[in-house]
Amino acid sequence: MPTTLNPYLGFRDNAREAMNFYQTVFGGELALSTFGEFQASEDPAEADKIMHGMLTTTQGLVVMGADTPNSMDYTPGNTISVSLSGDDEGELRGYWDKLAGDGGTVTVPMEQAPWGDIFGMCTDRFGVAWLVNVNSGQAPPTS
């Protein structure tokens, strides 16, 4: 799989509703995974919230989104990140090093994630939030 770049939208408690809406707008296949499926939150109230949603259309459009955990800041207007994902770990780590370095800030270290991929989050020196994911080849469960 080649490296892809696409928007990643942040929501507070309504990612499922929003991603379903975008599916009615753009069509395509929607995959949703919850925090509970990956034991990714210690807050039981977040178990059914969306940890990761991905809408992929036959035209090649990709929109990703998730609920922002209650422990993280959520400010409407600052809810869009850029996602880099693919199979080439060297290429993606190179992007990560450049984005997180040179004045950037690491918010989630680039390491093995609960879903099996290598994942990290950072903010570059211009304030743009980035999510970098190296695919493991295993498909995460969907709900």
C-alpha positions as CSV (number, residue, x, y, z in Angstrom):
1,M,0.0,0.0,0.0
2,P,1.4,3.4,-0.9
3,T,1.7,6.1,1.7
4,T,-1.5,8.2,1.9
5,L,-2.3,11.6,3.3
6,N,-5.8,12.5,4.4
7,P,-7.7,14.6,6.9
8,Y,-8.4,13.2,10.4
9,L,-11.4,14.9,12.1
10,G,-11.8,15.1,15.8
11,F,-15.2,15.1,17.6
12,R,-16.5,15.1,21.1
13,D,-19.0,12.2,21.7
14,N,-20.5,12.3,18.2
15,A,-17.9,10.8,15.8
16,R,-20.2,7.8,15.0
17,E,-23.0,10.2,14.0
18,A,-20.6,12.4,12.0
19,M,-18.9,9.5,10.2
20,N,-22.3,8.0,9.3
21,F,-23.4,11.4,7.9
22,Y,-20.2,11.7,5.8
23,Q,-21.0,8.2,4.4
24,T,-24.5,9.5,3.3
25,V,-22.7,12.4,1.6
26,F,-19.8,10.6,-0.1
27,G,-20.9,6.9,-0.2
28,G,-18.3,4.3,0.3
29,E,-17.4,1.9,3.1
30,L,-17.2,2.9,6.7
31,A,-15.2,1.1,9.3
32,L,-15.6,2.1,13.0
33,S,-13.6,0.8,16.0
34,T,-14.4,1.7,19.6
35,F,-12.1,2.5,22.6
36,G,-13.6,-0.6,24.3
37,E,-12.5,-2.9,21.5
38,F,-8.9,-2.0,22.2
39,Q,-9.1,-1.3,25.9
40,A,-7.8,2.2,24.9
41,S,-9.5,4.1,27.7
42,E,-9.7,3.6,31.4
43,D,-13.0,5.6,31.5
44,P,-15.9,3.1,31.1
45,A,-18.0,5.9,29.7
46,E,-15.8,6.0,26.6
47,A,-16.0,2.3,25.8
48,D,-18.6,2.8,23.0
49,K,-17.0,6.0,21.6
50,I,-15.2,5.9,18.3
51,M,-11.4,5.4,18.7
52,H,-11.0,5.3,14.9
53,G,-13.3,5.7,12.0
54,M,-12.4,5.5,8.3
55,L,-14.6,6.2,5.3
56,T,-13.2,5.1,1.9
57,T,-15.0,5.7,-1.3
58,T,-14.6,4.1,-4.7
59,Q,-13.4,7.4,-6.0
60,G,-10.4,7.3,-3.7
61,L,-11.6,9.8,-1.1
62,V,-10.6,9.0,2.5
63,V,-11.9,10.7,5.6
64,M,-10.9,9.6,9.1
65,G,-12.3,10.6,12.4
66,A,-12.6,9.8,16.1
67,D,-14.0,11.0,19.4
68,T,-11.5,13.0,21.4
69,P,-11.0,11.3,24.8
70,N,-12.3,13.3,27.8
71,S,-8.7,13.5,29.1
72,M,-7.6,15.4,26.0
73,D,-8.3,19.0,25.1
74,Y,-11.1,19.5,22.6
75,T,-11.5,23.0,21.1
76,P,-14.0,23.3,18.2
77,G,-12.1,24.8,15.3
78,N,-8.9,22.9,16.2
79,T,-10.3,19.5,15.4
80,I,-8.5,18.6,12.2
81,S,-5.3,16.6,12.0
82,V,-3.4,15.3,9.0
83,S,-2.9,11.5,8.8
84,L,0.0,9.8,7.1
85,S,-0.3,6.0,6.8
86,G,1.2,3.2,4.7
87,D,3.4,0.1,4.8
88,D,6.9,1.7,4.4
89,E,8.2,2.1,7.9
90,G,11.4,3.8,6.8
91,E,9.6,6.4,4.7
92,L,7.0,7.1,7.4
93,R,9.6,7.3,10.2
94,G,11.5,9.7,8.1
95,Y,8.5,12.0,7.8
96,W,7.9,11.5,11.6
97,D,11.4,12.5,12.5
98,K,11.2,15.7,10.4
99,L,7.8,16.7,11.6
100,A,8.4,15.9,15.3
101,G,12.0,17.3,15.2
102,D,13.0,20.9,14.4
103,G,10.7,22.5,16.9
104,G,7.9,20.0,16.8
105,T,6.3,18.4,19.9
106,V,5.6,14.6,20.3
107,T,2.2,14.0,21.8
108,V,2.1,10.2,21.5
109,P,5.5,8.5,20.9
110,M,6.0,6.5,17.7
111,E,5.6,2.9,19.0
112,Q,3.5,-0.3,18.9
113,A,-0.2,0.6,19.3
114,P,-2.9,-1.6,20.8
115,W,-4.2,-2.4,17.2
116,G,-0.9,-3.8,16.2
117,D,0.5,-1.0,14.0
118,I,3.3,1.4,14.8
119,F,1.7,4.8,15.6
120,G,2.6,8.2,16.8
121,M,1.2,11.7,17.1
122,C,3.0,15.0,17.0
123,T,2.5,18.7,16.4
124,D,4.9,20.4,14.0
125,R,6.5,23.7,14.7
126,F,3.7,25.5,12.8
127,G,1.0,24.0,15.1
128,V,-0.3,21.4,12.6
129,A,-1.2,18.1,14.3
130,W,0.0,14.9,12.6
131,L,-0.9,11.2,13.0
132,V,1.6,8.7,11.6
133,N,0.6,5.0,11.2
134,V,2.7,2.2,9.8
135,N,0.3,-0.6,8.8
136,S,1.1,-4.0,10.3
137,G,-1.0,-5.8,7.7
138,Q,-3.6,-6.8,10.3
139,A,-7.1,-5.4,9.9
140,P,-8.5,-3.9,13.1
141,P,-11.9,-5.1,14.2
142,T,-14.9,-3.0,13.1
143,S,-18.2,-2.4,14.8
